[in-house]
Amino acid sequence: MILSCNNISKSFGTDVIIKSCSFNIEDHEKAAIVGINGAGKSTLLKIITGIEPADTGLVTLAKDKTLGYLAQQQNLGSDNTIYDELLSVKQYILDMEKELRSIEKRMNTADGDELENLMKKYSDLNHRFEMENGYAYKSEITGVLKGLGFSEEDFTLNVNTLSGGQKTRVALGRLLLAKPDIILLDEPTNHLDMESIRWLENYLLNYNGAVLIVAHDRYFLDKIVSKIIELDNGVATVFSGNYTDYAAKKAILRNMKLKEYLNQQREIKHQEDVITKLKQFNREKSIKRAESREKMLDKIEIVDKPQELNDKMNIKLEPNVVSGNDVLTISGLSKSFDDITLFDNIDIEIKRGERVALIGNNGTGKTTILKLINGIIEPDSGSIYLGAKVNIGYYDQEHHVLDPDKTIFDEIRNAYPDLNNTQIRNTLAAFLFTNEDVFKYIRDLSGGEKGRVSLAKLMLSNANFLILDEPTNHLDIVSKEILENALNNYTGTVLFVSHDRYFINAAATRIIELSNKTVVNYIGNYDYYLEKRDILSAKPINTVSSADIEHAKKAADSKASWQEEKVKQAQLKKIKNELKRTEERIANIEERIDKLDNMYADPAISSDTAKLMEIHTEKEELSKELDKLYDRWGELTDM
C-alpha cells in the first residue's frame, strides 16, 4: 500500500463536502475518483497533497515514497523555454553527467591507486547514470513534449508567454518526467487533443508508479483504471474495475437497494394495515396481537430509500420543423489565417437525421468550420449551402452568444420574449437554476454554469440542425449522459466537435476527421473510426460521391458495416423503448398496489369478506408481475 486515507472529513462553513472518507491505493495501482460537480473530488486531492487541511482523519503516504500532483489550473511562472523547463527536472542527471566528464579528465593524468579509485568511482557513477536513463534523457524529454502536443518549433517558446492550457501541459510534462511513486492528476485531459490523450493513456498504462485521477473523460478512465472511488454525498464507495464496470455495478446496486426498500415498505404498510384492523376488532386477543406486531415493527432496521438524483439537468430537444433531406452541402471550402492554411478545397455533405462528429488535432480548424457554417467568419473560397427549412441552433464553447452584462433570467427573456416569467423559471429550473440563482450575472458564472445556460437556450430554439462546439466541456459525467440521451432521442440533425471519445461513441453515427488540410469520412462511431482509420482505405470526402459512400458501406466488413451499425442502433432503440414501457408498468402497478392497500383500511370493505378476497387476489397477482418486471428491468439495464 502506497497511500491510505482514513476517516477524512471536510466542511466549508455549513456545507459538508466529505464525511468519513476512507480508501487505500496500492503500489502500481491505477484508480479514479468520480462524482458529480461539487462532490469534493478536487478538494480530496488537495487534502491528500496537504494543500487543504482535513477537518478530521489521516492521510498516510508510505515511507520514502514520493507524490506528484497536477492541479486543474497551473500558475506556472518561469523565464525558461518549454524545453529548458522540462530539462530542469533532470538537473540531477546533468549534475551526474558533469561529474562523469570531470572524472574522465582526472583519469587522464592519474595513475596508481588514485587512478584505480577514480575508475571505481566512475564505474559506480556511470551505472547510476545508465539506470536513470542518462544517455537518453534528451530523447525522453522530446518524446514527452511531442506526446503532449508540442512541436519542435514550440520548444523554444518562453513559458511566461504561454496560455493557461499550454502551461498545464508543461506542468504535466514536468510531473511525468519527475516520475514520483504516485501521481495525482486533476482533469489531465482538459487541454489535450485526441492524439495527446491517447499518448497519455499509453504512458500511464505503462507507468511503474501508482496513479490517482480525477476526470470526466469516461473513455480515458475505461482505458487506464482498475478501481473507482465514488464520492456521493460526501461518502466514498470503492468499486473494482474501470468506469464501465463501475456504472454497471452502480446500476445493479441501486436496483437491489430500491427493490429491498420497496419490498420493506410494502411489508411495513401491510403490517400497519393488519394492526389497524386488529385494533378495530377491539377484543383482548386482537389488541395483544396488534401490540405484538407493533413491537416487531419497532425492531425492524429501516432500509434507507436510495437517493434520487434531483440535481440532474432535464434536456428535451425537439425540432419544430422538419428540414429537407439535404441539410448541409459544403463545396471547395478553404480557409487560412496568417499564411497558415487550415484546410483546402474540402467537401462535406450531411443528411437529415445524421449525428456527425468532426474530430482532429488542436489547430486543424474544427471550430473554424463551425463558425464558417454559422456565417461568423467568411471562407477564402468555396460555398456553404443549407437545405430547405434548415434552422440552426449553435452551441459556442466560448459562450460568446451570452451577454456578460445580463442576468441568466434576462438572457433567456431577451432571447425568447414570448415566454412568461413562469415558463422562463421552469426552463431554468430544468438546468438547475432556481430561486435567486436566476438573477446571477453571466459574467459571474463558472464554465459549467455558462454551459447550462447555453444548453437551455439551445433547447428553447427548437432548431432542426444543432451545431455544437465542445458541448461536454465543464459537464460532469451524469450531465454528459443526459446530453447523450437527449441527442440520441433528437429527430433533427447534429454536427458537433468534441474531444470526449465516450461522448462521440455514444452520440455519433458518422465521423469526419480533419487532418492534413483535408477531411476523411468514417461511417460509424468512434470505436469504428479507431478500427478502420489505419486499415480502411478511406477517401477524402472531396473525392467521394454518394455512390462512393454507398460502395464503401458495402465494402466494409460485416462486423462493423454501416448496415450492422444501423441494426445495432435499431436494437438499442428497441431495448430503450422496452425499458421505458417496463418502468411505466412498474410505476402503474406500484400505484395500484398502494390503492389496494388503502382499500384494506376502508371500513366498508374490511367487513366484506368477498371484497377482501378479491383485493388480496389482485394484489398477489400484481406483486408477482412486479417481481418479474423488476427482473426484466435489471436485464434491460445490463444490455
C-alpha positions as CSV (number, residue, x, y, z in Angstrom):
1,M,0.0,0.0,0.0
2,I,1.4,3.4,-1.0
3,L,-1.4,5.7,0.1
4,S,-4.1,5.5,2.8
5,C,-6.9,7.9,3.5
6,N,-8.7,7.1,6.8
7,N,-11.9,8.8,8.0
8,I,-11.3,12.0,6.1
9,S,-13.9,14.8,6.6
10,K,-14.1,18.3,5.3
11,S,-16.7,21.1,5.6
12,F,-16.8,24.7,4.3
13,G,-19.0,26.6,6.6
14,T,-22.2,24.7,7.0
15,D,-21.6,22.7,3.8
16,V,-20.3,19.2,4.5
17,I,-18.2,18.2,1.4
18,I,-16.5,15.0,2.6
19,K,-17.5,12.8,5.5
20,S,-15.7,9.7,6.9
21,C,-14.0,9.0,3.6
22,S,-11.6,6.0,3.7
23,F,-9.8,4.1,0.9
24,N,-6.3,2.8,0.0
25,I,-4.2,2.9,-3.1
26,E,-1.8,0.0,-3.7
27,D,1.6,0.1,-5.3
28,H,1.4,0.5,-9.1
29,E,-2.4,0.7,-8.9
30,K,-4.3,3.0,-11.3
31,A,-7.5,4.4,-9.7
32,A,-10.0,7.2,-10.3
33,I,-12.2,9.4,-8.1
34,V,-15.6,10.1,-9.7
35,G,-18.7,12.1,-8.7
36,I,-20.9,15.0,-9.8
37,N,-19.6,18.5,-9.9
38,G,-19.2,19.8,-6.4
39,A,-18.9,16.3,-4.9
40,G,-15.5,17.2,-3.4
41,K,-13.1,15.4,-5.8
42,S,-10.6,18.2,-6.2
43,T,-10.9,19.0,-2.5
44,L,-10.0,15.4,-1.7
45,L,-6.9,15.6,-3.9
46,K,-5.8,18.8,-2.2
47,I,-6.3,17.2,1.2
48,I,-4.1,14.3,0.1
49,T,-1.3,16.6,-1.1
50,G,-1.6,18.8,2.1
51,I,-2.7,21.9,0.2
52,E,-6.0,21.8,2.0
53,P,-6.3,20.6,5.7
54,A,-8.8,18.0,6.6
55,D,-11.2,18.6,9.5
56,T,-10.7,15.0,10.7
57,G,-8.9,11.9,9.5
58,L,-5.5,10.9,8.5
59,V,-3.7,10.7,5.1
60,T,-0.7,8.4,5.1
61,L,2.0,8.1,2.4
62,A,4.2,5.1,2.6
63,K,7.7,5.7,3.9
64,D,10.3,7.0,1.5
65,K,7.6,7.3,-1.3
66,T,7.2,10.5,-3.4
67,L,4.0,12.1,-4.5
68,G,3.4,14.4,-7.5
69,Y,0.3,16.5,-8.2
70,L,-1.2,18.2,-11.2
71,A,-3.9,20.8,-10.4
72,Q,-6.6,21.8,-13.0
73,Q,-5.2,25.3,-13.2
74,Q,-1.5,26.0,-13.3
75,N,0.1,29.4,-12.4
76,L,3.4,28.3,-13.8
77,G,5.8,31.3,-13.9
78,S,9.2,30.7,-15.4
79,D,11.6,32.5,-17.7
80,N,12.7,29.2,-19.1
81,T,11.8,27.9,-22.6
82,I,9.5,25.0,-22.7
83,Y,12.3,22.6,-23.3
84,D,14.5,24.0,-20.6
85,E,11.6,23.9,-18.1
86,L,11.4,20.1,-18.6
87,L,15.1,19.8,-18.7
88,S,15.3,21.3,-15.2
89,V,13.5,18.2,-13.8
90,K,16.6,16.2,-15.0
91,Q,19.1,18.5,-13.2
92,Y,20.4,15.6,-11.1
93,I,21.2,13.8,-14.4
94,L,23.0,16.9,-15.7
95,D,25.0,17.0,-12.4
96,M,26.0,13.3,-12.8
97,E,27.0,14.0,-16.4
98,K,29.1,16.9,-15.4
99,E,30.7,14.8,-12.7
100,L,31.5,12.0,-15.2
101,R,33.2,14.4,-17.5
102,S,35.2,15.8,-14.6
103,I,36.3,12.3,-13.5
104,E,37.3,11.5,-17.1
105,K,39.6,14.4,-17.2
106,R,41.2,13.5,-13.9
107,M,41.7,9.9,-15.1
108,N,43.8,11.2,-18.0
109,T,46.5,12.4,-15.6
110,A,46.1,10.0,-12.7
111,D,48.0,6.7,-12.1
112,G,48.4,4.1,-9.4
113,D,45.9,4.0,-6.5
114,E,44.4,7.3,-7.5
115,L,43.6,6.0,-11.0
116,E,42.1,2.8,-9.5
117,N,39.9,4.8,-7.1
118,L,38.8,7.2,-9.9
119,M,37.9,4.2,-12.1
120,K,35.8,2.6,-9.4
121,K,34.1,5.9,-8.7
122,Y,33.5,6.4,-12.5
123,S,32.1,2.9,-12.8
124,D,29.7,3.3,-9.9
125,L,28.5,6.7,-11.1
126,N,28.2,5.6,-14.7
127,H,26.0,2.7,-13.6
128,R,23.7,5.1,-11.7
129,F,23.7,7.4,-14.8
130,E,22.6,4.5,-17.0
131,M,19.9,3.4,-14.5
132,E,18.5,6.9,-14.6
133,N,18.3,6.8,-18.4
134,G,21.1,9.4,-18.6
135,Y,22.2,8.5,-22.1
136,A,18.7,9.1,-23.4
137,Y,17.2,11.9,-21.3
138,K,17.1,14.3,-24.2
139,S,15.1,11.8,-26.3
140,E,12.8,11.3,-23.2
141,I,12.1,15.0,-22.9
142,T,11.5,15.4,-26.6
143,G,9.1,12.3,-26.6
144,V,7.1,13.7,-23.7
145,L,6.8,17.2,-25.2
146,K,5.7,15.8,-28.6
147,G,3.4,13.4,-26.9
148,L,1.7,16.3,-25.1
149,G,1.2,18.1,-28.4
150,F,4.2,20.5,-28.6
151,S,6.0,20.7,-31.9
152,E,9.8,21.2,-32.1
153,E,9.2,24.8,-33.1
154,D,7.4,25.2,-29.7
155,F,10.3,24.0,-27.7
156,T,11.9,27.5,-27.7
157,L,8.8,29.4,-26.6
158,N,9.1,31.1,-23.2
159,V,6.9,29.6,-20.5
160,N,5.7,33.0,-19.3
161,T,4.2,33.7,-22.8
162,L,2.1,30.5,-22.9
163,S,-1.7,30.2,-22.5
164,G,-3.2,28.6,-19.4
165,G,-3.8,25.3,-21.3
166,Q,-0.2,25.2,-22.6
167,K,1.2,25.9,-19.1
168,T,-0.9,22.9,-17.8
169,R,0.7,20.7,-20.5
170,V,4.2,21.9,-19.5
171,A,3.4,21.2,-15.8
172,L,2.1,17.7,-16.8
173,G,5.3,17.0,-18.7
174,R,7.4,18.1,-15.7
175,L,5.4,15.8,-13.5
176,L,5.7,12.8,-15.8
177,L,9.5,13.2,-16.2
178,A,9.9,13.5,-12.4
179,K,8.4,10.0,-12.0
180,P,7.0,10.2,-8.5
181,D,5.9,7.0,-6.8
182,I,2.3,8.1,-7.0
183,I,0.8,10.7,-9.4
184,L,-2.4,12.7,-8.6
185,L,-4.0,14.2,-11.7
186,D,-6.9,16.6,-11.6
187,E,-8.6,16.6,-15.1
188,P,-5.4,15.9,-17.0
189,T,-7.1,15.7,-20.4
190,N,-8.8,19.1,-20.3
191,H,-6.2,20.8,-22.6
192,L,-5.1,17.8,-24.7
193,D,-6.3,16.9,-28.2
194,M,-7.2,13.3,-29.1
195,E,-3.7,12.2,-30.1
196,S,-2.2,13.6,-26.9
197,I,-4.9,11.9,-24.8
198,R,-4.1,8.6,-26.5
199,W,-0.4,9.1,-25.8
200,L,-1.1,9.9,-22.2
201,E,-3.2,6.8,-21.8
202,N,-0.4,4.6,-23.0
203,Y,2.2,6.4,-20.9
204,L,0.1,6.0,-17.7
205,L,-0.8,2.4,-18.5
206,N,3.0,1.6,-18.6
207,Y,3.8,3.9,-15.7
208,N,5.7,2.0,-13.0
209,G,4.1,4.0,-10.1
210,A,0.6,4.4,-8.8
211,V,-1.9,6.9,-10.4
212,L,-5.0,8.6,-8.8
213,I,-7.1,10.5,-11.3
214,V,-10.0,12.9,-11.2
215,A,-11.5,13.0,-14.7
216,H,-14.8,13.3,-16.5
217,D,-13.4,11.5,-19.6
218,R,-15.0,8.1,-19.3
219,Y,-13.1,6.6,-22.3
220,F,-9.9,7.7,-20.6
221,L,-10.9,6.1,-17.3
222,D,-12.0,2.9,-19.1
223,K,-8.5,2.5,-20.6
224,I,-6.5,3.2,-17.5
225,V,-8.0,2.5,-14.1
226,S,-8.8,-0.7,-12.3
227,K,-10.5,0.9,-9.3
228,I,-13.2,3.6,-9.0
229,I,-13.7,5.6,-5.8
230,E,-17.1,7.2,-5.9
231,L,-17.8,10.4,-3.9
232,D,-21.6,10.7,-3.3
233,N,-23.0,13.0,-0.7
234,G,-19.6,13.1,0.9
235,V,-19.3,9.4,1.3
236,A,-16.6,7.3,-0.5
237,T,-17.5,3.9,-2.0
238,V,-14.9,1.8,-3.7
239,F,-15.7,-0.3,-6.8
240,S,-13.3,-2.6,-8.6
241,G,-12.9,-2.4,-12.4
242,N,-12.9,0.5,-14.8
243,Y,-15.7,3.1,-15.4
244,T,-18.0,0.9,-17.4
245,D,-17.7,-1.8,-14.7
246,Y,-18.5,0.8,-12.1
247,A,-21.5,2.1,-14.0
248,A,-23.0,-1.4,-14.4
249,K,-22.3,-2.3,-10.7
250,K,-23.8,1.0,-9.6
251,A,-27.0,0.4,-11.6
252,I,-27.3,-3.1,-10.2
253,L,-26.6,-2.0,-6.6
254,R,-29.2,0.8,-6.9
255,N,-31.8,-1.6,-8.3
256,M,-31.2,-4.0,-5.5
257,K,-31.4,-1.3,-2.9
258,L,-34.6,0.1,-4.5
259,K,-36.2,-3.3,-4.6
260,E,-35.2,-4.0,-1.0
261,Y,-36.6,-0.6,0.1
262,L,-39.9,-1.1,-1.9
263,N,-40.4,-4.6,-0.5
264,Q,-39.8,-3.5,3.0
265,Q,-42.2,-0.5,2.6
266,R,-44.9,-2.8,1.3
267,E,-44.4,-5.2,4.2
268,I,-44.5,-2.3,6.7
269,K,-47.7,-1.0,5.1
270,H,-49.2,-4.4,5.2
271,Q,-48.4,-4.9,8.9
272,E,-49.7,-1.4,9.7
273,D,-53.0,-2.2,8.0
274,V,-53.2,-5.5,9.9
275,I,-52.5,-3.7,13.2
276,T,-55.2,-1.2,12.4
277,K,-57.8,-4.0,11.6
278,L,-56.8,-5.9,14.8
279,K,-57.4,-2.8,16.9
280,Q,-60.7,-2.2,15.2
281,F,-61.9,-5.7,16.4
282,N,-61.5,-4.2,19.9
283,R,-61.0,-7.7,21.5
284,E,-58.4,-8.5,24.1
285,K,-56.7,-11.1,21.9
286,S,-56.7,-9.0,18.8
287,I,-55.3,-6.0,20.7
288,K,-52.5,-8.1,22.1
289,R,-51.7,-9.4,18.7
290,A,-51.7,-5.8,17.4
291,E,-49.3,-4.8,20.2
292,S,-47.0,-7.7,19.4
293,R,-46.9,-6.7,15.7
294,E,-46.1,-3.1,16.7
295,K,-43.1,-4.3,18.8
296,M,-42.0,-6.3,15.8
297,L,-42.2,-3.2,13.5
298,D,-40.2,-1.2,16.1
299,K,-37.4,-3.7,15.9
300,I,-37.2,-3.6,12.1
301,E,-34.0,-1.9,10.7
302,I,-35.4,0.5,8.2
303,V,-33.8,0.4,4.7
304,D,-33.0,3.9,3.5
305,K,-34.6,5.0,0.3
306,P,-32.0,5.2,-2.5
307,Q,-31.4,8.9,-3.1
308,E,-32.8,10.2,-6.4
309,L,-30.6,12.5,-8.4
310,N,-32.7,15.6,-8.1
311,D,-29.9,17.7,-9.3
312,K,-29.9,16.4,-12.8
313,M,-30.4,18.5,-15.9
314,N,-33.6,17.9,-17.8
315,I,-32.9,18.4,-21.6
316,K,-35.5,17.7,-24.2
317,L,-34.5,18.6,-27.8
318,E,-37.4,18.9,-30.2
319,P,-37.3,20.5,-33.7
320,N,-40.5,22.4,-34.5
321,V,-40.0,22.0,-38.3
322,V,-38.8,19.0,-40.3
323,S,-35.9,20.0,-42.7
324,G,-35.3,18.8,-46.2
325,N,-33.2,15.7,-46.7
326,D,-30.1,17.6,-47.7
327,V,-29.2,19.6,-44.6
328,L,-25.7,20.9,-45.3
329,T,-23.6,20.9,-48.5
330,I,-20.1,22.3,-48.4
331,S,-18.1,22.5,-51.7
332,G,-14.5,23.5,-52.3
333,L,-14.1,25.2,-48.9
334,S,-10.7,26.7,-48.0
335,K,-9.5,28.8,-45.1
336,S,-6.2,30.3,-44.0
337,F,-5.0,32.6,-41.2
338,D,-1.7,34.5,-41.4
339,D,-0.5,32.4,-44.3
340,I,-1.2,29.2,-42.4
341,T,-3.7,27.0,-44.4
342,L,-6.1,25.1,-42.1
343,F,-7.9,23.2,-44.8
344,D,-8.1,23.4,-48.6
345,N,-10.8,22.6,-51.1
346,I,-12.9,20.3,-48.8
347,D,-16.4,19.0,-49.4
348,I,-18.9,17.8,-46.8
349,E,-22.4,16.6,-47.1
350,I,-24.8,16.0,-44.2
351,K,-28.2,14.4,-44.5
352,R,-31.3,14.8,-42.2
353,G,-31.1,12.7,-39.1
354,E,-27.3,12.2,-39.1
355,R,-25.3,12.9,-36.0
356,V,-21.8,13.8,-37.3
357,A,-18.7,14.2,-35.1
358,L,-16.0,16.5,-36.5
359,I,-12.7,15.4,-35.0
360,G,-9.0,16.3,-35.4
361,N,-6.0,17.6,-33.5
362,N,-5.9,21.1,-32.0
363,G,-5.3,23.8,-34.5
364,T,-6.7,21.8,-37.5
365,G,-9.7,24.1,-38.0
366,K,-12.6,22.3,-36.5
367,T,-14.1,25.3,-34.7
368,T,-13.4,27.4,-37.8
369,I,-15.6,25.1,-39.9
370,L,-18.5,25.5,-37.4
371,K,-18.0,29.3,-37.5
372,L,-18.0,29.3,-41.3
373,I,-21.3,27.4,-41.4
374,N,-22.8,29.9,-38.9
375,G,-21.6,32.8,-41.0
376,I,-19.5,34.2,-38.2
377,I,-16.4,34.3,-40.4
378,E,-16.0,34.2,-44.2
379,P,-14.2,31.5,-46.2
380,D,-11.3,32.2,-48.5
381,S,-13.0,30.1,-51.2
382,G,-15.8,27.6,-51.6
383,S,-19.5,27.6,-50.8
384,I,-21.8,26.5,-48.0
385,Y,-25.5,25.7,-48.6
386,L,-28.1,25.0,-46.1
387,G,-31.1,22.8,-47.2
388,A,-34.8,23.6,-47.2
389,K,-36.3,24.7,-43.9
390,V,-33.0,24.2,-42.0
391,N,-32.9,26.1,-38.7
392,I,-29.6,26.2,-36.9
393,G,-29.1,26.0,-33.1
394,Y,-25.5,26.9,-32.2
395,Y,-23.6,26.0,-29.0
396,D,-20.4,28.0,-28.8
397,Q,-17.7,26.6,-26.5
398,E,-16.6,30.1,-25.5
399,H,-20.2,31.2,-24.9
400,H,-19.8,34.4,-26.9
401,V,-23.5,34.2,-27.6
402,L,-24.1,35.1,-23.9
403,D,-24.1,38.7,-22.8
404,P,-21.9,39.0,-19.7
405,D,-23.8,42.1,-18.5
406,K,-27.2,40.3,-18.4
407,T,-28.6,38.1,-15.7
408,I,-29.4,34.5,-16.5
409,F,-33.1,35.4,-16.4
410,D,-32.7,38.4,-18.8
411,E,-30.6,36.3,-21.1
412,I,-33.5,33.9,-21.7
413,R,-36.2,36.6,-21.6
414,N,-34.5,38.7,-24.2
415,A,-33.8,35.7,-26.5
416,Y,-37.3,34.4,-26.1
417,P,-39.7,37.3,-25.4
418,D,-42.8,35.2,-25.9
419,L,-42.1,33.2,-22.7
420,N,-43.7,34.4,-19.5
421,N,-41.9,34.6,-16.2
422,T,-43.1,31.2,-15.0
423,Q,-42.0,29.5,-18.3
424,I,-38.6,31.1,-18.0
425,R,-38.2,29.9,-14.4
426,N,-39.4,26.4,-15.2
427,T,-36.9,26.2,-18.1
428,L,-34.0,27.4,-15.9
429,A,-35.0,25.1,-13.1
430,A,-34.6,22.2,-15.6
431,F,-31.0,23.3,-15.9
432,L,-30.5,23.6,-12.1
433,F,-31.0,27.4,-11.8
434,T,-33.6,28.0,-9.1
435,N,-34.7,30.8,-6.7
436,E,-32.2,33.7,-6.7
437,D,-29.7,31.9,-8.9
438,V,-31.6,33.1,-11.9
439,F,-30.5,36.6,-11.2
440,K,-26.8,35.9,-11.3
441,Y,-24.9,37.8,-13.9
442,I,-23.5,35.8,-16.8
443,R,-20.0,37.3,-16.1
444,D,-20.0,35.7,-12.6
445,L,-20.9,32.2,-13.7
446,S,-18.5,29.3,-13.9
447,G,-17.7,27.5,-17.1
448,G,-20.2,24.7,-16.2
449,E,-23.0,27.2,-15.4
450,K,-22.5,29.1,-18.7
451,G,-22.7,25.8,-20.5
452,R,-26.0,25.1,-18.8
453,V,-27.4,28.5,-19.8
454,S,-26.3,27.9,-23.4
455,L,-27.9,24.4,-23.4
456,A,-31.1,26.0,-22.1
457,K,-31.2,28.5,-25.0
458,L,-30.4,25.6,-27.4
459,M,-33.4,23.6,-26.1
460,L,-35.7,26.6,-26.4
461,S,-34.6,27.2,-30.0
462,N,-36.4,24.1,-31.3
463,A,-33.8,24.1,-34.1
464,N,-33.6,21.1,-36.5
465,F,-29.9,21.4,-37.1
466,L,-27.7,21.6,-34.0
467,I,-24.1,22.7,-34.3
468,L,-22.2,22.1,-31.1
469,D,-18.7,23.1,-30.2
470,E,-17.3,21.1,-27.3
471,P,-20.7,20.7,-25.6
472,T,-19.4,18.4,-22.8
473,N,-16.7,20.8,-21.5
474,H,-17.3,21.5,-17.8
475,L,-20.2,19.0,-17.6
476,D,-19.9,16.2,-15.0
477,I,-20.4,12.6,-16.1
478,V,-24.1,12.5,-15.2
479,S,-24.8,15.6,-17.2
480,K,-22.9,14.2,-20.2
481,E,-25.0,11.1,-20.1
482,I,-28.2,13.2,-20.0
483,L,-27.0,15.2,-23.1
484,E,-26.1,12.0,-24.9
485,N,-29.6,10.6,-24.3
486,A,-31.2,13.9,-25.4
487,L,-29.2,13.8,-28.7
488,N,-29.9,10.2,-29.3
489,N,-33.7,10.9,-29.0
490,Y,-33.4,14.1,-31.1
491,T,-35.1,13.7,-34.5
492,G,-33.1,16.5,-36.2
493,T,-29.6,16.7,-37.4
494,V,-26.4,17.2,-35.4
495,L,-22.9,18.3,-36.2
496,F,-20.5,18.5,-33.2
497,V,-16.9,19.0,-32.3
498,S,-15.7,17.1,-29.2
499,H,-12.6,15.6,-27.7
500,D,-14.8,13.4,-25.5
501,R,-14.4,10.0,-27.1
502,Y,-17.0,8.3,-24.9
503,F,-19.5,11.0,-25.9
504,I,-18.6,10.6,-29.6
505,N,-19.1,6.9,-29.3
506,A,-22.5,7.3,-27.7
507,A,-23.8,10.1,-29.9
508,A,-22.2,10.0,-33.4
509,T,-23.4,7.9,-36.3
510,R,-20.6,9.2,-38.6
511,I,-17.2,10.7,-38.0
512,I,-15.4,13.3,-40.2
513,E,-11.7,13.6,-39.4
514,L,-9.9,16.9,-40.2
515,S,-6.3,16.0,-40.9
516,N,-3.5,17.2,-43.3
517,K,-5.7,20.1,-44.5
518,T,-8.5,17.7,-45.8
519,V,-11.3,15.6,-44.4
520,V,-11.7,11.8,-44.2
521,N,-15.1,10.1,-43.7
522,Y,-15.8,7.2,-41.4
523,I,-19.3,5.8,-41.4
524,G,-19.7,4.7,-37.7
525,N,-18.9,5.7,-34.2
526,Y,-15.5,6.3,-32.5
527,D,-14.7,2.7,-32.0
528,Y,-15.3,2.1,-35.7
529,Y,-13.1,5.0,-36.5
530,L,-10.2,3.6,-34.4
531,E,-10.6,0.2,-36.0
532,K,-10.8,1.4,-39.6
533,R,-8.6,4.5,-39.8
534,D,-5.3,2.5,-40.3
535,I,-6.8,-0.4,-42.3
536,L,-9.6,1.1,-44.2
537,S,-8.8,2.9,-47.4
538,A,-10.9,5.9,-46.6
539,K,-11.1,8.5,-49.3
540,P,-11.1,12.3,-48.7
541,I,-14.7,13.5,-48.8
542,N,-13.8,15.9,-51.7
543,T,-13.3,12.8,-53.9
544,V,-16.3,10.9,-52.6
545,S,-19.7,10.9,-54.3
546,S,-22.9,9.5,-52.9
547,A,-22.2,6.3,-55.0
548,D,-18.7,6.1,-53.5
549,I,-20.2,6.3,-50.0
550,E,-22.7,3.6,-50.8
551,H,-19.9,1.4,-52.2
552,A,-17.8,2.0,-49.1
553,K,-20.7,0.8,-47.0
554,K,-20.9,-2.5,-48.9
555,A,-17.1,-2.9,-48.9
556,A,-16.8,-2.7,-45.1
557,D,-16.6,-6.0,-43.3
558,S,-19.8,-7.4,-41.9
559,K,-18.8,-7.0,-38.3
560,A,-18.7,-3.2,-38.4
561,S,-20.5,-2.4,-41.5
562,W,-22.9,0.5,-41.9
563,Q,-25.8,-1.9,-42.2
564,E,-24.9,-3.7,-39.0
565,E,-24.4,-0.4,-37.2
566,K,-28.0,0.6,-38.2
567,V,-29.2,-2.8,-36.9
568,K,-27.4,-2.2,-33.7
569,Q,-29.0,1.2,-33.4
570,A,-32.4,-0.3,-34.0
571,Q,-31.8,-3.0,-31.4
572,L,-30.7,-0.3,-28.9
573,K,-33.8,1.8,-29.6
574,K,-36.0,-1.4,-29.1
575,I,-34.3,-2.0,-25.8
576,K,-34.8,1.6,-24.7
577,N,-38.4,1.5,-25.7
578,E,-39.0,-1.7,-23.7
579,L,-37.1,-0.3,-20.8
580,K,-39.4,2.8,-20.8
581,R,-42.5,0.6,-21.1
582,T,-41.3,-1.6,-18.2
583,E,-40.6,1.4,-16.0
584,E,-44.1,2.8,-16.8
585,R,-45.7,-0.5,-16.0
586,I,-43.8,-0.8,-12.7
587,A,-45.0,2.7,-11.7
588,N,-48.6,1.9,-12.6
589,I,-48.5,-1.4,-10.6
590,E,-47.0,0.2,-7.6
591,E,-49.6,2.9,-7.7
592,R,-52.4,0.3,-7.9
593,I,-50.9,-1.7,-5.0
594,D,-50.9,1.4,-2.9
595,K,-54.6,2.0,-3.7
596,L,-55.4,-1.7,-2.8
597,D,-53.6,-1.3,0.5
598,N,-55.6,1.8,1.2
599,M,-58.8,-0.2,0.5
600,Y,-58.0,-2.6,3.3
601,A,-58.4,0.2,5.8
602,D,-61.8,1.2,4.4
603,P,-64.4,0.2,7.0
604,A,-67.0,-0.5,4.2
605,I,-64.6,-3.0,2.7
606,S,-62.9,-4.5,5.7
607,S,-66.2,-6.2,6.7
608,D,-66.8,-7.5,3.2
609,T,-65.0,-10.9,3.1
610,A,-65.7,-11.4,-0.6
611,K,-64.3,-8.0,-1.5
612,L,-61.2,-8.5,0.8
613,M,-60.5,-11.8,-1.0
614,E,-60.8,-10.1,-4.4
615,I,-58.4,-7.3,-3.3
616,H,-56.0,-9.9,-1.9
617,T,-56.0,-12.0,-5.1
618,E,-55.4,-8.9,-7.3
619,K,-52.6,-7.7,-5.0
620,E,-50.9,-11.2,-5.1
621,E,-51.1,-11.2,-8.9
622,L,-49.7,-7.7,-9.2
623,S,-46.9,-8.4,-6.8
624,K,-45.8,-11.5,-8.8
625,E,-45.9,-9.4,-12.0
626,L,-44.0,-6.7,-10.3
627,D,-41.2,-9.1,-9.3
628,K,-41.0,-10.3,-12.9
629,L,-40.9,-6.7,-14.2
630,Y,-38.0,-5.8,-11.8
631,D,-36.1,-8.9,-13.1
632,R,-36.7,-7.8,-16.7
633,W,-35.7,-4.2,-15.8
634,G,-32.4,-5.5,-14.4
635,E,-31.8,-7.5,-17.6
636,L,-32.6,-4.5,-19.8
637,T,-30.3,-2.1,-17.9
638,D,-27.4,-4.6,-18.3
639,M,-27.8,-4.8,-22.1
